Amino acid sequence: MFLDKVDIYIKAGNGGNGCVSFRREKYVSHGGPDGGDGGKGGDVIFVIDEGSNTLLDFKYRRKFIADNGADGMKRKFHGINGGDISIPVPPGTVIRDKESGMIIKDMSDNQPFTIAKGGKGGWGNTHFATPTRQTPRFAKSGLPGDEKHLTLELKMLADVGLIGFPNVGKSTLLSLISSAKPKIANYHFTTLSPNLGVVKIYDETFVVADIPGLIEGAAEGAGLGHDFLRHIDRCRLIVHLFDISASERENPSDDIKKINSELKKYSPELATRPQILVGNKIDIGYDKEHMNKIKAYAKRKGYDLYLVSGVTGDGVDGLLKAISTKLKELPPLIKYESEKMEDNFEEKKNREVTVTVTNGVYVVTGDWLKKVVNSVNFDDNESLQYFQRILRNSGVIAALENAGIDEGDTVDIYGVEFDFLF
C-alpha cells in the first residue's frame, strides 16, 4: 500500500514546575530558599529516512507527544529534561500547517528540523529571593510545549517524471534504464504507486519517477493519476510516453493532447515544464499518418520527439543521452520555501484576554493568564501583590472596566475568584 498524504498531531513536552523549598539543616540558621528549577520539555524533531518512499508508517499512528520535563526538587536539584521525539519521514516530504495550508518546511535538504519546542522549566523559589524578600513562597510553573496539527505531503525527489496513459510501457522503460523492479503486466493500472529509478549514463546520474494511472479526467479525480500528480511537481523534465503502435488506444496524437490537458488543469505551471515526447512500441510498427500528426504537434509545441522500444531497447540510448543533456541546461530540483505567518503572531495571540459575563460573574480567559495563575501562591502576600501588578500592567483591569464591571462584582480567572475593587 502507498500513502503520500496524511494529517498528524504533534505536541512538545511541557516544562517541569519550579520547586518551593527551604533549606533546613541542623546547626544552619537562615538556610534560605533552595527550590530547584523544572526540567525543559522534549522537542519534536523531523528527520529523514533515506530508505523510505511512502508515509505508510503514519497509517496507524497519527499522534506524537514528547516527554514532559520533571519538576524541580529541593536542594536546588534541577528537574530532568524531557526526552525529544524524532519522527522519520521520506526525502521530499513537505510539512504544512493543517489549518492554513501554509508550508512550514520542505524536508528535501536532508537535515533534521525541530517543528515544536518543549516548554521551558519553571524557576524554583531560589530565583525570587531578594534582600527584602528573603523567604519567597512561590515558584514558576513550567511552560507548555508547542502543539500543532500538521499535514504531511510527499513530493518525490525526481529529476524526470514519466507520464502517459496506462499500459504504454512506462514501467517497462524504467526497468530497462535503471535497476528498479516495478510490477509489469499487460493490463491497466498494473502500477499502483510511483516507482523511482536511478539512471546512470557516462558519468551522469539522474532519478526517474514512473507516475501511474494518469488518464483523462485525472485532475477531477478519475483513475489513480489525481493522487499521484503531486509527485511530478518537483520534476525538472517531463518524459511523455505514448503508444505509437496504437495497439492499446486508437489515436496516439489525441492521447498526448489529453494527458497534457490534465497537466494544465492540475497545474498551469507544471504544463509549461520542459517535455520530451517518446513513442514506445516501435517494434510492433506504426501508422505514418499518426506519426505525421505527432511530429506537427511536437514542432508546434517545441517538444523533442524520440521513438523507442522498451522490449528490444531500440532508441533508448539516444533518449537517455538527450535527457542527460537537457537536464544540464535546467535549474535544480524545486525546493518549496517556508511560508511564514504574521510576525510575532503567536506572541500577540498569547497576550490576548477575553472577558465574558456569566450569571453576573466576569470570567477572564487567556492562555498566558493560565500560566500566571499556576505560578502564584495566593496564600503568600508578596506573591499576591505580584499577581495584582501583572493584571494591571497587562491590561486585564482595563479590559474588565471596558466590559462594564463595577466595584464589588466577582471576577473569575481560571477558578480563582475575587471581588473587584477600584
Secondary structure, 3 states (H helix, E strand, C coil): CCCCEEEEEEECCCCCCCCCCECCECCECCCCECCCCCCCCCCEEEEECCCCCCCHHHCCCCEEECCCCCCCECCCECCCCCCCEEEEECCCEEEEECCCCCEEEECCCCCCEEEECCCCCCCCHHHHCCCCCCCCCCCCCCCCCCEEEEEEEECCCCCEEEECCCCCCHHHHHHHHCCCCCCCCCCCCCCCCCEEEEEEECCEEEEEEECCCCCCCHHHCCCCHHHHHHHHCCCCEEEEEEECCCCCCCCHHHHHHHHHHHHHHHCHHHHCCCEEEEEECCCCCCCHHHHHHHHHHHHHHCCEEEECCCCCCCCHHHHHHHHHHHHHHCCCCCCCCCCCCCCCHHHHHHCCCEEEEECCEEEEECHHHHHHHHCCCCCCHHHHHHHHHHHHHCCHHHHHHHCCCCCCCEEEECCEEEECCC
